[in-house]
Each structure stands twice: as structure tokens, then as C-alpha cells.
Amino acid sequence: MSAEVVPSEFTIKPNPNPMPEDERLQAFQSLGFGTLFSDHMAVIHWNVVKGWHSAEVTARGPFAIDPAAAVLHYAQEIFEGMKAYRTGEGKVVLFRPDENARRFNESAKRMAMPEIPQELFLGAIDHLVKADAKWIPEGEGSLYLRPFMFATEAFLGVRPARDYIFCVIASPVGPYFKGGAKAVKIWVSENYTRAAPGGTGAAKCGGNYAASLIAQQEAVEHGCDQVAFLDAAEHKWVEELGGMNVFFVMDDGSLVTPPLGGTILPGITRNSLLSLLRDQGMTVNERPYSFAEWQADAKSGKLKEAFACGTAAVVAGIGEVKFTQGNFQIGTGETGPVTTKIREQLVSIQRGKSNDPHGWVRTIDGI
Ligand SMILES: *Cc1c(COP(=O)(O)O)cnc(C)c1O
């Protein structure tokens, strides 16, 4: 059905008005997260007749979409998040981009959207990073890449749309949390849930985030950085944060992380940490962990550390937990040694500083 384009058929249209170099370098002095954007975007169209077509890298700019576009009414939208790093040798590398491509298609299936061939997804990333190579910060920063797809068909009936746009934009970023390596404060939401069995919790769709914002707002009102969600059926089991998975470090050296099972987003950072920890002979139990257990273990000292993980923040120690009935501290309240060590190990693989036993790092040739 679909006459698919191949990555070599991307049309490259350089931005005629890129940001002047002095302005860009000035902006690099104070990088936040997701506020500054590069000069280009990659765009590919899909419709039922042509399949994937008209792949290009062009000046970043607004889309013109019909007010009846399906995404604006029924939220058919999915996304990914990944980073390009500049290594000490000046190479540009991606971390497990094939996993982002695979997960994107899992999300697409769940939202009744067309899957995109992996080489097209990766081709869009490569072409965009090449066009915007000067937007990759040196040192601690990275170029955050945001692939996404949304339904553009002008149609108010309820069924999967017949037209979509796939796009990748890029944003040079510094640390996700303003406090740097400081441990974060977590608000446990006891009223709102993120994902129910049979729902869209394992898909990276915008709708999940829309539903989480009120809980995140509650977290901020209570002086916290992020919200943690409990399961929807019993409001008992710790699932994950708004946009990050969670691990617990016990006093016997073992770790616990909630199991995947449809209501938790299968994080690539989570999966990578499981491998790295197990490579070192550490025990990580993927098992349900209740909020009651979390409170008891923090109080008794059985729980030494907890951390959140995801592409944006990589690994962030959790120092304090608040909820309607009170609050408790984890360990010393600071980022602990196990958290610090595993973070450093992962970051140094991602940045091409240490060897890569699993072959996770992919170099973009020709930059
Ligand atoms: C993206 C995301 C994560 C983390 O996934 P990574 O692949 O590690 O970046 C965790 N939870 C949610 C809800 C997410 O959207």
C-alpha cells in the first residue's frame, strides 16, 4: 500500500536565516531544558494512498493545519525523546536510537497510527543532527531530539485519521533539574492516577502527559519537583513518575523497580540500568513495591536510596517524599553512592567516554 521513501531521498533545504553564531553561543551560556530550538526540523508525511512520502529537512517553523485536524480533537499524537552527544574526540553519537524507533512503533500501534520504517525514523534523526551539528553543546550538554507524529486529517468523525505528519525537532539542553545533582523531592499523588490496565500507560503519547499535569501541578504546589503515581486499580503500588521510571536501593545491596506490565512506560534508561547493574552482579528485583512498603522501608533504614531515571534527567536521586498525610526522607536526603555511581557509568557510556559492552552507542558518520 505504501510507496515508502528511503532516507537517501530526504530533500535538504538549509534554513536561509539560521540563528547568528554569537546569539547561539550566548544562548548556550544558560541552557535549560526544551526552551531553545535549532534551525531545522525533519518532516515526513503519511497518507493512506501514498504511505510515507515527501521527506525533508527544512527551516524549523510553524505547521499550517486545519482546525478540524484530528489531533486537535482526539489527541492522536505520540512522541519519543533521545539525545545526541558530542564525544571528547569530536564524534557525534546517539544512545540506542533503534530502541526509540522500536518503541515509537509500539506507541503508534496502540494509538492506531501508521508505523514508520526504522530506517526512515533513524534517517530523519541523522539528517537533522547533521544539518544542526553546530547546535550540539560541548561539555555537559547535549542535543535533545524530539521525534513525534500527529493526525492531520480534517475530520470530526471518530476513527483513526488518514493523514499524519512525522517530525523531529532538536533542542540543545543542559541539566533537566535546576538543582544539578541535588536530590529531587517527590510528591506521591493519591488522588490522580496515570495509567489503568488496558489503557495507554505503555505508549509514549501526549494524552498521558495531559492527564498527568494536574498531579504535577499539585506536586509543585507542595514544593516538589515531580509527581509519583500509584496504580489505578488499588492506589497501592508505586508505578513511576510523570515522565521517569523509579528504582529503590536496599540495605542488602539489592535494588527493586516496579515491573512493566502495560501501565508503566518501558524506559530505555530503565532497561539500560537493569543491564548495567546485573552485569556487575547486583540483584535487581522487578516486583511490585507498595507505597506502604516505601514508607516503612524509608523509616526503618532498609531503604538506602531511591532514584528516578529517563533520557532527559538520566538518573536523579530522590531525597524526600511528600504526600497528603506527611513526608519522609530517604537515606541522608542526598543523592546516594549507588545512584551516583550508576549515573556516572551510564553517562560515560552515553558520551563515548568508556567502553560500550552492549554496543549501545551509534556514531553518526560524516559530521
Ligand atoms: C519517556 C518516559 C520515561 C523514560 O523513558 P526513557 O526511554 O528512559 O527516556 C519514563 N516514563 C514515562 C512516562 C515516559 O514518558
The ligand as an ORCA input file, in Angstrom:
! r2SCAN-3c Opt
* xyz 0 1
  C       9.840      8.668     28.297
  C       9.317      8.221     29.602
  C      10.116      7.536     30.533
  C      11.578      7.308     30.359
  O      11.937      6.625     29.203
  P      13.412      6.718     28.637
  O      13.392      5.852     27.433
  O      14.300      6.195     29.691
  O      13.674      8.146     28.333
  C       9.519      7.092     31.701
  N       8.222      7.323     31.951
  C       7.423      7.996     31.094
  C       6.014      8.220     31.444
  C       7.955      8.457     29.898
  O       7.170      9.130     29.052
*
